[in-house]
Amino acid sequence: MFIWKKIRPFFRSFYRLLNAFNGFFYDFKRFFYYSGWKENLKDNQVRNYNSAMVYHGLEKSLSYKKRNPNSGWSNAEKILHRLSVANEKGELGYHDKAAKDVLFQFLNLPENKSLDKSKQMLSELDKMDFQSNDLHGALQYSINNYKKGILETPEDFFLSRYSLREFSKEVVPNNTIERAVQLAMKTPSVCNRQAWHVFHSSEQEVIQKALSYQSGNRPFGKEVKNLMIITTDLKAFFAGSEHYQHWIDGGMMSMSIIYALHSLGVASCPLNWSQTPKADKALREALKIENNQTVIMMIAVGYPEKANIVCRSSRRPFHEVFSKLELR
Ligand SMILES: Cc1cc2nc3c(=O)[nH]c(=O)nc-3n(C[C@H](O)[C@H](O)[C@H](O)COP(=O)(O)O)c2cc1C
């Protein structure tokens, strides 16, 4: 008995390592099967994300005050290739259309317009009968526009958000949920790929099924009236070094949603999805979430009551999390 007490912590730690390995292997398998590493441009979603990555390079080039007049051609050629695949397939996504617009602007730059290669590429674009309904490329953006973001007392906004676990009985209407997600869609993402997806339900049967796989919602989960599941599409990630990017982009989107809800007077509680492969698979069997979507977290959403009790969740001393960046 005494020996067991001594060696138990070792077994517990080793079990954690094994679990982590299981998780890494599961994530690797998911990256292998569902990410865009093969760069199959015939897959509509893969091509769209990939086009975003490429045309965003051109957008950046268009936005520099002193741009190098010779830059951008390799991206321009890549865009044209992706556009011809899209055009041939006849399946056009948002980023395909945006890519055409950005390439058109690039080819019409004063330094490019009269070049033979521009004329040739423009005539190729001319044969493609589609266009974007949105604006792309670069934008003049004054300091006054930036100043619109200044809050008189930012502390009021940031420090008044608390995770709430017991909400009022009122269901948050769809238009409020949608407005919050639309606000949150301004979240930055790698190359503006915007690989997130937000699943929402206010149906008790769906909510309770989803929450039954998540352990952190006990005991308040049974009263949750609105639930979101935030996912990121693995198809948007190509390079091996991007194997964690979906967690980052999805995490940022999740935070924006929480702040957007807060700005609309709606409270929330993030619910972790640091789960075992078994739980992740079980959730996918129960809910319509495509395999290429990585579940980032769930968010319980609802209105606060007049009087609430929340965890203080006090923050660590500032100096523990902030220091000067220095050279070694
Ligand atoms: C990714 C993530 C997962 C979380 N998961 C849970 C959870 O499963 N259950 C829960 O009650 N709270 C959960 N929380 C809420 C945290 O406990 C809470 O954010 C933290 O204590 C800070 O408190 P505050 O949000 O009120 O500032 C989670 C938070 C994050 C960011």
The ligand as an SDF file (V2000), in Angstrom:
LIG
                    3D

 31 33  0  0  0  0  0  0  0  0999 V2000
  -10.9400   28.0030  -23.6460 C   0  0  0  0  0  0  0  0  0  0  0  0
  -11.7120   28.1380  -22.3560 C   0  0  0  0  0  0  0  0  0  0  0  0
  -12.3800   27.0710  -21.8520 C   0  0  0  0  0  0  0  0  0  0  0  0
  -13.1440   27.1890  -20.7000 C   0  0  0  0  0  0  0  0  0  0  0  0
  -13.8710   26.1220  -20.2700 N   0  0  0  0  0  0  0  0  0  0  0  0
  -14.6980   26.2650  -19.2300 C   0  0  0  0  0  0  0  0  0  0  0  0
  -15.5430   25.1860  -18.8390 C   0  0  0  0  0  0  0  0  0  0  0  0
  -15.5080   24.1080  -19.4150 O   0  0  0  0  0  0  0  0  0  0  0  0
  -16.3900   25.3870  -17.8060 N   0  0  0  0  0  0  0  0  0  0  0  0
  -16.4710   26.5870  -17.1440 C   0  0  0  0  0  0  0  0  0  0  0  0
  -17.2710   26.6910  -16.2240 O   0  0  0  0  0  0  0  0  0  0  0  0
  -15.6770   27.6200  -17.5030 N   0  0  0  0  0  0  0  0  0  0  0  0
  -14.8090   27.5010  -18.5170 C   0  0  0  0  0  0  0  0  0  0  0  0
  -14.0170   28.5550  -18.9180 N   0  0  0  0  0  0  0  0  0  0  0  0
  -14.1610   29.8650  -18.2390 C   0  0  0  0  0  0  0  0  0  0  0  0
  -12.9940   30.1810  -17.3450 C   0  0  0  0  0  0  0  0  0  0  0  0
  -13.0760   29.4940  -16.1590 O   0  0  0  0  0  0  0  0  0  0  0  0
  -12.9520   31.6980  -17.1250 C   0  0  0  0  0  0  0  0  0  0  0  0
  -12.8380   32.3350  -18.3730 O   0  0  0  0  0  0  0  0  0  0  0  0
  -11.8180   32.1420  -16.2410 C   0  0  0  0  0  0  0  0  0  0  0  0
  -11.9970   31.6740  -14.9460 O   0  0  0  0  0  0  0  0  0  0  0  0
  -11.7160   33.6610  -16.1880 C   0  0  0  0  0  0  0  0  0  0  0  0
  -12.8990   34.2210  -15.7180 O   0  0  0  0  0  0  0  0  0  0  0  0
  -13.7190   35.3240  -16.5160 P   0  0  0  0  0  0  0  0  0  0  0  0
  -14.0350   34.7530  -17.8690 O   0  0  0  0  0  0  0  0  0  0  0  0
  -14.9600   35.5370  -15.7000 O   0  0  0  0  0  0  0  0  0  0  0  0
  -12.8780   36.5350  -16.6160 O   0  0  0  0  0  0  0  0  0  0  0  0
  -13.1950   28.4390  -20.0260 C   0  0  0  0  0  0  0  0  0  0  0  0
  -12.4870   29.5100  -20.5230 C   0  0  0  0  0  0  0  0  0  0  0  0
  -11.7480   29.3770  -21.6720 C   0  0  0  0  0  0  0  0  0  0  0  0
  -11.0130   30.5710  -22.2340 C   0  0  0  0  0  0  0  0  0  0  0  0
  1  2  1  0
  2  3  1  0
  2 30  2  0
  3  4  2  0
  4  5  1  0
  4 28  1  0
  5  6  2  0
  6  7  1  0
  6 13  1  0
  7  8  2  0
  7  9  1  0
  9 10  1  0
 10 11  2  0
 10 12  1  0
 12 13  2  0
 13 14  1  0
 14 15  1  0
 14 28  1  0
 15 16  1  0
 16 17  1  0
 16 18  1  0
 18 19  1  0
 18 20  1  0
 20 21  1  0
 20 22  1  0
 22 23  1  0
 23 24  1  0
 24 25  2  0
 24 26  1  0
 24 27  1  0
 28 29  2  0
 29 30  1  0
 30 31  1  0
M  END
$$$$
